[in-house]
Amino acid sequence: MQRHDVVVVGAGLAGQRAALAALQAGRDVAIVSKLHPLRSHSGAAQGGINAAVGKEDSVETHIYDTVKGSDYLGDQDAIEFFCKEAGPTVVEMEHFGTIFSRADDGSLARRPFGGAGFPRTIYAADRTGLALLQALWEHLGQENLTLYEEWDLTRIVVDEGRAQGIVAFDRRRGDLAQIAAKAVVIATGPAGRIYGRTTNAHSCTGDGVAAAYRAGAFLKDMEFVQFHPTALLESSILITEGARGEGGILKNAKGERFMSRYAPHVLDLASRDVVSRAIFTEVREGRGFPGDYVHLELMHLGRERIESRLQEICDFSRNFAGIDPVTEPIPVMPAQHYMMGGISTNARGETNIPGLFAAGEAACVSIHGANRLGGNSLLETLVFGKQAGIAAAAYAEGAPTPVLRADDLDRETTAVRAMGDRTEGEEPQHLRIEMQRTMDTLVGIYRNAAELKQALAQIVALKVRYEKVRVVDRAKTYNINLTDALETGHMLALAEVIVAGAIARTESRGAHARTDFPKRDDANWMKHTLAAYSPQGPRLSYGPVAYTRWEPKERVY
């Protein structure tokens, strides 16, 4: 059994930043990751990172835009802290070696993003996440860090009322193992693969969120699922909001710039929930192209601008769709992109379980509320990853020696072996495909009670069938069939929470759009959803939204 002061699960930007902060505080730190750190999903973030550094911009405006973008469900004290940390965070990452794009005068280049009052999205062409990830990993390489690579989290051990460590599956050895820790930080990122049409990588299966949920941590606001307006039609590869920030425009099959109907003041740069619903509506009402999509046009921007500022978009369009965006429109349609909900934390990353912390997309502080603004997610990973690392290190300094018992490991080993010992039962991919189909068709951009209840029944039935899931691959090492089974279990647990929260919230707010309750209901629903695990399904309760200065009002763009 290995022991560390702080174990960080997840090696993306949030996990790396948490690890760095804990290391700088003098703790013994390990990162546990299912991927090599530079393959983390943070590297897929394209458009940029928000910070109010322009002369005409202000931190106050950034705060207000984020509060408004959240449809007033974001906690305003956390948002204020978050936006005030933006400038110093970007400067720090530049000092770590991030190569940001520059304006003609040598200052940091900025582009407009949806829902923002000023151009404040700092970028590195359209590979911003990768640029940040590479710089942070190189900086972290100077520290004395232990890395457990290609390990899958299966359980967070909580005993005597506090986190004691984790159980994880080592793919290389083909065995489960315990890692004791005084503090555990969950930074495992998103769970977008619950949906079939998603911009998320295949590794984004919500492992840490599900493990925290089963361990007793509250999940917050899981019903709020963001759909990105522009994903490449067939592959669902992300086409960055930066494409519209550079001047790209959306058109329907009639050649209309249709966003004038939905956001007459800002057009294509409305918030993501507004643009996604607009595209879906255009297609549903018969104004989409055959095959159900709309066009994103960049041609008018000129070759030099497109190929210098949107390099990755050019590559994706040419390689995966046979489209040259310099001369042809890009076929796009919304796809699941981001989870506003996650493990409930405060701004220090603390959960309701002592010794357990969370940061990044796996966590819900909440700064995004019902809808996230583009450019705020990369900032979130760094700001709150750092805070979680600081808090975990401080907790570990005074925490007692963690105790992991043999039966913690035995219980997990028995469950995993049972999957491989079965001669009958379904393979995990069959359950996963059915789950994704259910979420795509019944828990999408628009929702209603009948479809949500149907979805819940289907997910519960899949959970029952999962109890007899079968792993047919007998390989001991790098058994991807087993990995699929573990991940499918995580996703089914989270899918149930999403649907249960969506059924209960009888209003439309941000990314949660109910056709049977089309209005926002501040009198009854200005509150956070909290989900606690039980064997019978999630137990829902509610918590207050923190206000400082901005009272809710109608959100228009």
C-alpha positions as CSV (number, residue, x, y, z in Angstrom):
1,M,0.0,0.0,0.0
2,Q,1.3,3.4,-1.0
3,R,0.8,6.5,1.3
4,H,0.9,10.2,0.6
5,D,-0.2,13.4,2.3
6,V,-2.4,14.5,-0.7
7,V,-3.7,12.3,-3.5
8,V,-5.0,14.2,-6.5
9,V,-7.2,12.1,-8.8
10,G,-7.1,13.6,-12.3
11,A,-4.2,15.1,-14.2
12,G,-5.8,17.9,-16.2
13,L,-5.4,21.6,-15.5
14,A,-7.4,21.4,-12.2
15,G,-5.6,18.4,-10.9
16,Q,-2.1,19.6,-11.9
17,R,-2.8,23.1,-10.4
18,A,-4.0,21.4,-7.2
19,A,-0.9,19.2,-7.0
20,L,1.4,22.1,-7.6
21,A,-0.2,24.2,-4.8
22,A,0.0,21.2,-2.4
23,L,3.6,20.5,-3.3
24,Q,4.5,24.2,-2.8
25,A,3.0,23.9,0.7
26,G,5.5,21.2,1.5
27,R,3.2,18.1,1.3
28,D,4.0,14.7,-0.2
29,V,1.7,14.7,-3.3
30,A,0.7,12.0,-5.8
31,I,-1.5,12.3,-8.9
32,V,-3.6,9.3,-10.0
33,S,-4.7,9.5,-13.7
34,K,-6.3,7.2,-16.2
35,L,-4.3,9.0,-18.9
36,H,-1.0,10.6,-19.5
37,P,-1.4,14.1,-18.1
38,L,-0.9,15.7,-21.6
39,R,-3.7,13.6,-22.9
40,S,-6.2,15.1,-20.4
41,H,-9.3,16.6,-21.7
42,S,-8.2,20.1,-20.7
43,G,-6.1,20.0,-23.9
44,A,-9.3,19.9,-26.0
45,A,-10.3,23.4,-24.8
46,Q,-9.9,25.6,-27.8
47,G,-11.2,29.2,-27.6
48,G,-9.5,30.9,-24.6
49,I,-9.4,31.9,-21.0
50,N,-11.3,34.9,-19.6
51,A,-9.6,37.8,-17.7
52,A,-10.6,41.5,-17.6
53,V,-7.2,42.9,-18.6
54,G,-8.3,45.3,-21.4
55,K,-8.3,49.1,-20.7
56,E,-12.1,49.3,-21.5
57,D,-12.9,46.2,-19.5
58,S,-13.2,45.7,-15.7
59,V,-13.4,43.0,-13.2
60,E,-16.9,44.3,-12.2
61,T,-18.1,43.7,-15.8
62,H,-16.7,40.2,-15.8
63,I,-18.5,39.5,-12.5
64,Y,-21.8,40.8,-13.8
65,D,-21.5,39.0,-17.1
66,T,-20.9,35.7,-15.2
67,V,-23.8,36.3,-12.8
68,K,-26.1,37.1,-15.7
69,G,-24.8,34.2,-17.8
70,S,-25.5,31.8,-14.9
71,D,-29.2,32.9,-15.1
72,Y,-28.7,34.2,-11.6
73,L,-28.1,30.8,-10.1
74,G,-24.4,31.3,-9.6
75,D,-23.1,32.1,-6.1
76,Q,-22.1,35.7,-6.4
77,D,-19.5,35.6,-3.6
78,A,-17.7,32.8,-5.4
79,I,-18.0,34.6,-8.7
80,E,-16.5,37.8,-7.3
81,F,-13.5,35.8,-6.0
82,F,-13.2,34.0,-9.2
83,C,-13.2,37.0,-11.5
84,K,-10.7,38.9,-9.2
85,E,-8.3,36.1,-9.5
86,A,-8.5,36.0,-13.3
87,G,-5.8,38.5,-14.2
88,P,-3.2,37.2,-11.7
89,T,-3.9,33.7,-12.9
90,V,-3.3,34.5,-16.6
91,V,-0.1,36.4,-15.7
92,E,1.1,33.4,-13.6
93,M,0.4,31.0,-16.5
94,E,2.3,33.3,-18.9
95,H,5.2,33.2,-16.5
96,F,5.0,29.5,-16.4
97,G,5.6,29.5,-20.2
98,T,2.2,29.6,-21.9
99,I,2.6,31.1,-25.3
100,F,-0.5,33.3,-25.8
101,S,-1.4,35.0,-29.0
102,R,-0.4,38.7,-29.2
103,A,-2.0,41.8,-30.5
104,D,-0.1,44.1,-32.9
105,D,1.1,46.3,-29.9
106,G,2.5,43.2,-28.1
107,S,-0.2,42.9,-25.5
108,L,-2.2,39.8,-24.9
109,A,-4.7,39.3,-27.8
110,R,-8.3,39.1,-26.8
111,R,-11.4,37.9,-28.7
112,P,-15.1,38.4,-27.9
113,F,-17.0,35.4,-26.6
114,G,-20.7,34.8,-26.1
115,G,-22.4,36.6,-23.2
116,A,-19.5,38.9,-22.5
117,G,-19.8,42.7,-22.5
118,F,-16.2,43.1,-23.7
119,P,-13.6,41.1,-25.6
120,R,-11.8,39.5,-22.7
121,T,-11.0,36.0,-23.9
122,I,-7.3,35.6,-24.0
123,Y,-6.2,32.8,-26.4
124,A,-3.4,30.8,-28.0
125,A,-4.8,30.5,-31.5
126,D,-7.5,27.8,-31.0
127,R,-5.4,25.5,-28.9
128,T,-5.5,27.4,-25.6
129,G,-6.2,24.5,-23.3
130,L,-3.3,22.5,-24.8
131,A,-0.9,25.5,-24.5
132,L,-1.9,25.9,-20.8
133,L,-1.6,22.2,-20.1
134,Q,1.8,21.9,-21.6
135,A,3.2,24.9,-19.7
136,L,1.8,23.7,-16.4
137,W,3.0,20.2,-16.8
138,E,6.5,21.4,-17.7
139,H,6.5,23.6,-14.5
140,L,5.1,20.7,-12.4
141,G,8.0,18.6,-13.7
142,Q,10.4,20.6,-11.5
143,E,8.6,19.3,-8.4
144,N,9.0,16.0,-6.6
145,L,5.7,14.5,-7.7
146,T,4.6,10.9,-7.7
147,L,2.5,9.9,-10.7
148,Y,0.3,6.8,-10.9
149,E,-0.5,6.7,-14.6
150,E,-3.2,4.5,-16.2
151,W,-5.0,3.9,-12.9
152,D,-8.8,4.0,-12.8
153,L,-10.5,5.2,-9.6
154,T,-13.1,2.8,-8.3
155,R,-13.7,4.0,-4.7
156,I,-13.0,6.8,-2.3
157,V,-12.6,5.3,1.1
158,V,-14.4,7.2,3.9
159,D,-14.0,6.0,7.4
160,E,-14.5,7.6,10.9
161,G,-16.2,10.5,9.1
162,R,-13.3,11.5,6.9
163,A,-11.6,10.6,3.6
164,Q,-8.8,8.0,4.2
165,G,-7.6,7.4,0.6
166,I,-8.7,5.6,-2.6
167,V,-9.0,2.2,-4.3
168,A,-8.0,2.2,-7.9
169,F,-7.4,-0.3,-10.7
170,D,-3.9,-0.4,-12.1
171,R,-4.3,-1.2,-15.8
172,R,-0.6,-2.2,-16.3
173,R,-0.6,-4.8,-13.5
174,G,-4.3,-5.7,-13.8
175,D,-4.9,-5.4,-10.0
176,L,-6.8,-3.2,-7.6
177,A,-4.7,-1.3,-5.1
178,Q,-5.1,1.0,-2.2
179,I,-3.5,4.4,-1.8
180,A,-3.8,6.0,1.6
181,A,-4.0,9.8,1.8
182,K,-4.7,12.4,4.5
183,A,-6.5,14.4,1.8
184,V,-8.0,13.5,-1.5
185,V,-8.7,16.0,-4.3
186,I,-11.1,14.9,-7.1
187,A,-10.2,16.6,-10.4
188,T,-11.4,14.0,-12.9
189,G,-13.2,16.4,-15.2
190,P,-16.5,15.9,-17.1
191,A,-18.9,13.1,-17.6
192,G,-20.1,14.0,-21.1
193,R,-20.0,10.4,-22.4
194,I,-23.3,9.9,-20.6
195,Y,-24.5,11.3,-23.9
196,G,-23.9,9.9,-27.3
197,R,-23.6,13.2,-29.1
198,T,-20.9,15.0,-27.1
199,T,-17.7,17.0,-27.7
200,N,-16.1,15.2,-24.7
201,A,-13.4,12.6,-25.1
202,H,-14.1,8.9,-24.6
203,S,-12.3,9.2,-21.2
204,C,-14.8,11.7,-19.8
205,T,-16.9,9.3,-17.8
206,G,-17.3,11.1,-14.5
207,D,-15.4,8.5,-12.4
208,G,-14.4,10.9,-9.6
209,V,-17.9,12.5,-9.4
210,A,-19.6,9.1,-9.1
211,A,-17.1,7.8,-6.6
212,A,-17.6,11.0,-4.4
213,Y,-21.3,10.6,-4.7
214,R,-21.2,7.0,-3.5
215,A,-18.8,8.0,-0.7
216,G,-21.4,10.5,0.6
217,A,-20.5,13.8,-1.0
218,F,-23.4,16.0,-2.2
219,L,-23.7,16.5,-5.9
220,K,-25.0,20.0,-6.9
221,D,-27.1,21.2,-9.8
222,M,-26.5,18.1,-12.0
223,E,-29.7,18.8,-14.1
224,F,-27.9,21.7,-15.8
225,V,-26.1,20.2,-18.8
226,Q,-24.6,22.6,-21.4
227,F,-24.9,21.9,-25.1
228,H,-22.3,23.7,-27.2
229,P,-24.0,25.3,-30.2
230,T,-21.4,24.4,-32.8
231,A,-20.1,20.8,-33.0
232,L,-19.1,19.3,-36.3
233,L,-22.1,17.5,-37.7
234,E,-21.2,13.8,-37.8
235,S,-18.3,13.5,-35.4
236,S,-19.4,16.0,-32.7
237,I,-15.9,17.5,-32.7
238,L,-15.9,20.9,-31.0
239,I,-15.9,24.0,-33.3
240,T,-14.8,26.6,-30.9
241,E,-16.9,29.6,-29.9
242,G,-13.8,31.5,-30.9
243,A,-14.8,31.0,-34.5
244,R,-17.8,33.2,-33.9
245,G,-15.7,35.5,-31.8
246,E,-13.5,36.0,-34.8
247,G,-16.6,37.0,-36.8
248,G,-18.1,33.7,-38.0
249,I,-21.9,33.7,-38.6
250,L,-24.6,31.1,-38.4
251,K,-27.1,30.7,-41.3
252,N,-30.0,28.4,-42.0
253,A,-31.0,26.7,-45.2
254,K,-32.8,29.9,-46.4
255,G,-29.6,31.8,-46.1
256,E,-30.9,33.8,-43.1
257,R,-28.6,34.9,-40.3
258,F,-31.3,33.6,-37.9
259,M,-29.8,34.7,-34.6
260,S,-31.4,38.1,-35.2
261,R,-34.7,36.4,-34.2
262,Y,-33.3,35.2,-30.8
263,A,-30.6,37.7,-29.7
264,P,-31.0,40.8,-31.8
265,H,-28.4,42.8,-29.9
266,V,-25.4,40.4,-30.0
267,L,-26.6,37.9,-32.6
268,D,-24.2,34.9,-32.9
269,L,-22.4,35.9,-29.6
270,A,-25.4,35.2,-27.3
271,S,-24.8,32.8,-24.4
272,R,-24.5,29.1,-25.3
273,D,-27.8,28.0,-24.1
274,V,-29.6,30.7,-26.2
275,V,-27.6,29.9,-29.4
276,S,-28.1,26.1,-28.9
277,R,-31.9,26.5,-28.5
278,A,-32.0,28.8,-31.5
279,I,-30.2,26.3,-33.8
280,F,-32.4,23.4,-32.5
281,T,-35.5,25.5,-33.1
282,E,-34.5,26.4,-36.7
283,V,-34.0,22.7,-37.5
284,R,-37.2,21.6,-35.7
285,E,-39.2,24.2,-37.6
286,G,-37.9,23.1,-41.0
287,R,-35.3,25.8,-41.7
288,G,-32.3,23.5,-41.3
289,F,-30.4,21.7,-44.1
290,P,-31.4,18.2,-45.1
291,G,-29.8,16.0,-42.4
292,D,-30.7,18.5,-39.6
293,Y,-28.0,21.1,-39.3
294,V,-27.1,24.7,-39.9
295,H,-24.1,26.4,-41.4
296,L,-21.3,28.2,-39.7
297,E,-19.7,30.6,-42.2
298,L,-16.1,31.8,-41.9
299,M,-15.3,32.4,-45.6
300,H,-15.7,36.2,-45.4
301,L,-12.9,36.4,-42.8
302,G,-10.2,35.6,-45.4
303,R,-7.6,32.8,-45.5
304,E,-4.9,34.5,-43.5
305,R,-7.2,35.2,-40.5
306,I,-8.8,31.8,-40.6
307,E,-5.7,29.8,-40.9
308,S,-3.7,31.8,-38.3
309,R,-6.3,32.1,-35.6
310,L,-8.4,29.0,-36.2
311,Q,-5.7,26.5,-37.1
312,E,-7.3,23.5,-35.3
313,I,-10.7,24.2,-36.7
314,C,-9.2,24.1,-40.2
315,D,-7.6,20.8,-39.5
316,F,-10.7,19.3,-38.0
317,S,-13.0,20.5,-40.8
318,R,-10.7,19.3,-43.5
319,N,-9.7,15.9,-41.9
320,F,-13.1,14.9,-40.4
321,A,-15.7,16.5,-42.7
322,G,-13.9,17.1,-46.0
323,I,-14.7,20.8,-45.7
324,D,-12.3,23.7,-46.2
325,P,-13.6,26.5,-44.0
326,V,-11.7,29.0,-46.1
327,T,-14.0,28.4,-49.0
328,E,-17.0,26.4,-47.6
329,P,-19.4,26.7,-44.7
330,I,-19.0,24.2,-41.8
331,P,-22.1,22.0,-41.0
332,V,-22.8,22.2,-37.3
333,M,-25.3,21.1,-34.7
334,P,-25.4,21.4,-30.9
335,A,-23.8,18.6,-28.8
336,Q,-23.4,18.0,-25.1
337,H,-20.3,19.9,-23.9
338,Y,-20.1,20.7,-20.2
339,M,-21.7,19.8,-16.9
340,M,-22.5,22.9,-14.8
341,G,-23.2,20.5,-11.9
342,G,-20.7,18.4,-10.0
343,I,-19.4,17.7,-6.5
344,S,-20.7,20.4,-4.2
345,T,-17.8,22.5,-2.8
346,N,-17.1,26.0,-1.5
347,A,-14.4,28.2,-3.0
348,R,-11.7,26.3,-1.2
349,G,-12.7,23.1,-2.8
350,E,-14.0,21.6,0.5
351,T,-16.9,19.1,0.3
352,N,-19.2,18.0,3.1
353,I,-16.8,15.1,3.8
354,P,-13.7,16.2,5.8
355,G,-10.5,15.5,3.8
356,L,-12.3,15.3,0.5
357,F,-11.8,18.2,-2.0
358,A,-12.8,18.8,-5.6
359,A,-12.0,21.2,-8.4
360,G,-12.6,21.8,-12.1
361,E,-15.5,20.4,-14.0
362,A,-15.9,17.6,-11.5
363,A,-16.8,20.2,-8.9
364,C,-19.6,22.7,-8.5
365,V,-18.6,25.8,-6.6
366,S,-21.1,27.2,-8.1
367,I,-19.9,30.0,-10.4
368,H,-21.6,28.8,-13.6
369,G,-25.1,28.3,-12.1
370,A,-27.5,27.3,-14.8
371,N,-25.2,28.2,-17.8
372,R,-21.5,28.6,-18.2
373,L,-19.9,31.4,-20.3
374,G,-17.2,30.3,-22.7
375,G,-13.7,31.2,-21.5
376,N,-14.6,30.7,-17.8
377,S,-13.9,27.0,-17.7
378,L,-10.2,27.1,-18.2
379,L,-10.0,29.9,-15.7
380,E,-12.1,27.8,-13.2
381,T,-9.6,24.9,-13.4
382,L,-6.7,27.0,-12.5
383,V,-8.3,29.3,-9.9
384,F,-10.1,26.6,-8.0
385,G,-7.5,23.9,-8.6
386,K,-5.1,26.1,-6.8
387,Q,-7.5,26.8,-3.9
388,A,-8.3,23.1,-3.5
389,G,-4.6,22.3,-3.4
390,I,-3.9,24.9,-0.8
391,A,-6.9,23.7,1.3
392,A,-5.9,20.0,1.0
393,A,-2.4,20.7,2.0
394,A,-3.5,22.7,5.1
395,Y,-5.9,19.9,6.0
396,A,-3.3,17.2,5.6
397,E,-0.8,19.1,7.8
398,G,-3.0,18.4,10.9
399,A,-4.8,15.3,9.8
400,P,-4.3,11.9,11.5
401,T,-2.6,9.1,9.8
402,P,-5.1,7.5,7.3
403,V,-6.2,4.0,8.0
404,L,-7.2,1.7,5.1
405,R,-8.6,-1.7,6.0
406,A,-8.1,-5.0,4.1
407,D,-11.8,-5.4,3.5
408,D,-12.0,-2.1,1.6
409,L,-9.8,-3.7,-1.0
410,D,-11.4,-7.1,-0.8
411,R,-14.9,-5.7,-1.4
412,E,-13.8,-3.9,-4.6
413,T,-11.8,-6.9,-5.8
414,T,-14.7,-9.3,-5.3
415,A,-17.0,-7.0,-7.3
416,V,-14.6,-6.6,-10.1
417,R,-13.8,-10.3,-10.3
418,A,-17.5,-11.1,-10.4
419,M,-17.8,-9.2,-13.7
420,G,-15.2,-11.5,-15.3
421,D,-16.5,-14.7,-13.7
422,R,-20.0,-14.5,-15.1
423,T,-20.9,-16.8,-17.9
424,E,-24.2,-14.9,-18.6
425,G,-25.1,-11.3,-18.7
426,E,-24.7,-8.2,-20.9
427,E,-21.5,-6.6,-22.0
428,P,-21.0,-3.0,-20.9
429,Q,-21.1,-1.4,-24.3
430,H,-24.7,-2.5,-24.8
431,L,-25.8,-0.8,-21.6
432,R,-23.7,2.3,-22.5
433,I,-25.2,2.7,-25.9
434,E,-28.7,2.4,-24.5
435,M,-28.0,5.0,-21.8
436,Q,-26.6,7.4,-24.4
437,R,-29.6,6.9,-26.7
438,T,-31.9,7.6,-23.7
439,M,-30.0,10.8,-22.7
440,D,-29.8,12.1,-26.3
441,T,-33.4,11.7,-27.1
442,L,-35.1,12.3,-23.8
443,V,-32.8,14.6,-21.7
444,G,-31.6,17.0,-24.3
445,I,-31.8,20.8,-25.1
446,Y,-35.6,20.8,-24.6
447,R,-37.2,18.7,-21.9
448,N,-40.7,17.8,-20.6
449,A,-42.1,15.7,-17.7
450,A,-43.3,12.8,-19.8
451,E,-40.0,12.3,-21.5
452,L,-37.9,12.8,-18.4
453,K,-40.0,10.2,-16.5
454,Q,-39.5,7.8,-19.4
455,A,-35.8,8.5,-19.2
456,L,-35.6,7.9,-15.5
457,A,-37.4,4.5,-15.9
458,Q,-35.0,3.5,-18.6
459,I,-31.9,4.5,-16.6
460,V,-33.2,2.7,-13.5
461,A,-33.8,-0.4,-15.6
462,L,-30.2,-0.2,-17.0
463,K,-28.8,0.1,-13.5
464,V,-30.6,-3.2,-12.6
465,R,-29.2,-4.9,-15.7
466,Y,-25.8,-3.5,-14.9
467,E,-25.7,-5.6,-11.7
468,K,-25.1,-8.6,-13.9
469,V,-22.7,-6.9,-16.4
470,R,-20.3,-9.3,-17.9
471,V,-16.6,-8.8,-18.9
472,V,-15.8,-11.3,-21.6
473,D,-12.1,-10.3,-22.0
474,R,-10.0,-12.5,-19.7
475,A,-6.8,-10.4,-20.2
476,K,-5.2,-9.4,-16.9
477,T,-3.4,-6.3,-18.2
478,Y,-4.9,-3.4,-20.2
479,N,-8.3,-5.0,-20.1
480,I,-10.4,-2.3,-21.9
481,N,-13.5,-4.4,-21.6
482,L,-13.2,-4.2,-17.8
483,T,-12.4,-0.5,-18.0
484,D,-15.6,0.0,-20.0
485,A,-17.6,-1.8,-17.4
486,L,-16.3,0.3,-14.5
487,E,-16.9,3.5,-16.4
488,T,-20.4,2.5,-17.4
489,G,-21.3,2.0,-13.8
490,H,-20.1,5.5,-13.0
491,M,-22.1,7.0,-15.8
492,L,-25.3,5.2,-15.0
493,A,-25.2,6.6,-11.4
494,L,-24.7,10.1,-12.6
495,A,-27.3,9.8,-15.4
496,E,-29.9,9.0,-12.7
497,V,-29.0,12.1,-10.7
498,I,-29.2,14.3,-13.8
499,V,-32.7,13.0,-14.8
500,A,-34.0,13.1,-11.2
501,G,-33.0,16.7,-10.8
502,A,-34.4,17.7,-14.1
503,I,-37.8,16.1,-13.3
504,A,-38.0,18.0,-10.0
505,R,-37.0,21.4,-11.3
506,T,-40.3,22.6,-12.8
507,E,-39.0,25.7,-14.5
508,S,-36.8,26.8,-17.4
509,R,-33.4,28.3,-16.4
510,G,-30.2,28.5,-18.4
511,A,-29.4,25.2,-20.0
512,H,-32.4,23.5,-18.4
513,A,-35.3,24.3,-20.8
514,R,-38.7,22.7,-19.9
515,T,-41.4,23.0,-22.7
516,D,-44.0,22.3,-20.0
517,F,-42.6,25.0,-17.7
518,P,-41.2,27.6,-20.2
519,K,-40.6,30.4,-17.7
520,R,-38.0,30.9,-15.0
521,D,-39.6,30.7,-11.5
522,D,-37.5,32.7,-9.1
523,A,-40.2,32.4,-6.4
524,N,-39.8,28.7,-6.1
525,W,-36.6,27.7,-7.8
526,M,-33.9,30.2,-6.9
527,K,-32.0,27.4,-5.1
528,H,-29.4,24.8,-5.7
529,T,-30.3,21.1,-6.1
530,L,-28.3,18.8,-3.8
531,A,-28.3,15.1,-4.4
532,A,-27.2,12.5,-1.9
533,Y,-26.6,8.8,-2.6
534,S,-29.0,6.1,-1.5
535,P,-29.3,2.5,-2.8
536,Q,-32.9,3.4,-3.9
537,G,-31.7,6.4,-5.9
538,P,-30.7,10.0,-5.3
539,R,-32.2,11.9,-2.4
540,L,-32.8,15.5,-3.4
541,S,-32.7,18.5,-1.1
542,Y,-32.0,22.2,-1.8
543,G,-29.6,24.9,-0.7
544,P,-29.6,28.7,-1.0
545,V,-28.0,30.8,-3.7
546,A,-25.5,33.4,-2.4
547,Y,-26.2,37.0,-3.3
548,T,-24.0,40.0,-3.0
549,R,-25.2,42.8,-5.3
550,W,-27.2,41.6,-8.3
551,E,-30.9,40.7,-7.9
552,P,-32.3,38.4,-10.6
553,K,-33.9,40.0,-13.6
554,E,-34.8,38.9,-17.1
555,R,-31.8,37.7,-19.1
556,V,-31.7,39.0,-22.6
557,Y,-28.9,39.4,-25.2
